[in-house]
């Protein structure tokens, strides 16, 4: 049985980024920030206190963190955990109520670093004026 990590469509969509299984930026960056979200808070009686909107709140906080990183003169890139979330959660002693959302390698860009220019949608395509 062959297990595929990525769908064929995903692989085709990312081809222009020249991405593959090698992620040297994870080991070369001087800092690696792991962003976890808490779906709930475990209570002493075994019950849970739910954290509503935890995913969107964590995503917004990550966006603000990325802006602060850039403002400090550094660069970062968002990287998905690719099935290593539970292993990293255990390695770092985080609880079962936490889920790794994003890996953020942070540092200074290499001199040969490039950023693909995919363009942006025109404002008229994404904004509705009422």
Secondary structure per residue as TSV (DSSP state, phi and psi in degrees):
chain	resnum	aa	ss	phi	psi
A	1	X	-	360.0	131.6
A	2	X	-	-103.5	125.3
A	3	X	-	-101.2	128.8
A	4	X	-	-103.8	127.7
A	5	X	S	-73.4	-38.8
A	6	X	S	-122.7	145.4
A	7	X	-	-72.3	160.0
A	8	X	H	-60.2	-41.6
A	9	X	H	-63.2	-43.0
A	10	X	H	-60.3	-44.8
A	11	X	H	-60.9	-43.9
A	12	X	H	-66.0	-42.0
A	13	X	H	-62.4	-34.1
A	14	X	T	-92.8	0.7
A	15	X	G	-56.8	-39.5
A	16	X	G	-63.0	-20.7
A	17	X	G	-85.2	-6.5
A	18	X	T	53.3	44.0
A	19	X	-	-94.1	150.6
A	20	X	-	-151.6	-165.1
A	21	X	S	-72.2	-18.3
A	22	X	-	-79.3	122.7
A	23	X	-	-126.9	62.7
A	24	X	T	-60.5	-23.9
A	25	X	H	-62.6	-22.4
A	26	X	H	-71.8	-27.5
A	27	X	H	-103.4	-20.1
A	28	X	H	-86.9	-27.5
A	29	X	S	-65.6	139.3
A	30	X	S	-68.4	-24.7
A	31	X	E	-132.0	142.4
A	32	X	E	-129.4	112.2
A	33	X	E	-97.2	126.8
A	34	X	E	-105.0	123.0
A	35	X	E	-102.8	116.0
A	36	X	E	-106.8	150.0
A	37	X	E	-115.3	149.8
A	38	X	E	-108.8	114.1
A	39	X	S	-73.5	-29.3
A	40	X	E	-157.9	167.4
A	41	X	E	-112.9	123.0
A	42	X	E	-74.9	130.7
A	43	X	-	-95.1	159.9
A	44	X	T	-62.6	-28.4
A	45	X	T	-83.8	9.2
A	46	X	S	89.3	-8.7
A	47	X	-	-82.4	175.0
A	48	X	E	-126.0	144.3
A	49	X	E	-106.8	111.6
A	50	X	E	-67.3	142.2
A	51	X	-	-103.4	102.4
A	52	X	T	-74.8	146.2
A	53	X	T	60.7	28.0
A	54	X	H	-64.9	-34.9
A	55	X	H	-70.2	-47.1
A	56	X	H	-69.1	-36.9
A	57	X	H	-63.2	-41.9
A	58	X	H	-67.5	-37.8
A	59	X	H	-65.0	-41.9
A	60	X	H	-64.4	-44.2
A	61	X	H	-62.2	-37.7
A	62	X	H	-65.2	-40.3
A	63	X	H	-60.6	-42.4
A	64	X	H	-65.2	-38.7
A	65	X	H	-62.5	-42.7
A	66	X	H	-61.8	-39.1
A	67	X	H	-64.8	-40.4
A	68	X	H	-66.3	-39.6
A	69	X	H	-59.5	-47.3
A	70	X	H	-64.7	-41.6
A	71	X	H	-61.7	-27.9
A	72	X	T	-82.3	1.1
A	73	X	T	87.1	12.1
A	74	X	-	-105.3	175.6
A	75	X	E	-128.3	157.9
A	76	X	E	-147.3	163.3
A	77	X	E	-140.9	140.5
A	78	X	E	-84.8	133.7
A	79	X	E	-134.0	135.5
A	80	X	-	-80.5	148.5
A	81	X	-	-66.2	-19.1
A	82	X	T	48.8	57.6
A	83	X	T	70.7	9.4
A	84	X	-	-100.0	2.1
A	85	X	H	-54.5	-52.8
A	86	X	H	-61.1	-39.4
A	87	X	H	-65.3	-43.0
A	88	X	H	-68.6	-37.5
A	89	X	H	-59.5	-45.0
A	90	X	H	-67.7	-43.3
A	91	X	H	-57.8	-39.1
A	92	X	T	-89.8	1.1
A	93	X	T	70.0	28.3
A	94	X	-	-83.9	155.3
A	95	X	-	-77.1	164.5
A	96	X	T	-63.9	-18.6
A	97	X	T	-81.0	-0.6
A	98	X	E	-109.8	142.6
A	99	X	E	-129.3	130.0
A	100	X	E	-70.8	124.1
A	101	X	E	-100.3	-43.2
A	102	X	E	-148.8	145.8
A	103	X	E	-107.6	132.8
A	104	X	E	-122.6	95.7
A	105	X	E	-71.1	131.5
A	106	X	E	-128.2	136.7
A	107	X	E	174.7	-154.5
A	108	X	-	-100.0	143.0
A	109	X	-	-69.8	148.0
A	110	X	-	-68.0	155.3
A	111	X	T	-62.0	-30.1
A	112	X	T	-95.3	12.1
A	113	X	-	-67.2	139.8
A	114	X	-	-130.3	155.5
A	115	X	-	-124.4	122.6
A	116	X	-	-65.1	142.3
A	117	X	-	-101.0	98.5
A	118	X	-	-91.3	-3.7
A	119	X	-	76.4	175.6
A	120	X	-	-129.0	153.2
A	121	X	-	-70.1	144.2
A	122	X	-	-62.5	146.9
A	123	X	H	-54.1	-36.2
A	124	X	H	-62.2	-24.7
A	125	X	H	-79.2	-22.3
A	126	X	H	-117.6	-6.6
A	127	X	-	-117.2	136.9
A	128	X	-	-114.5	124.8
A	129	X	-	-99.3	127.0
A	130	X	-	-117.7	360.0
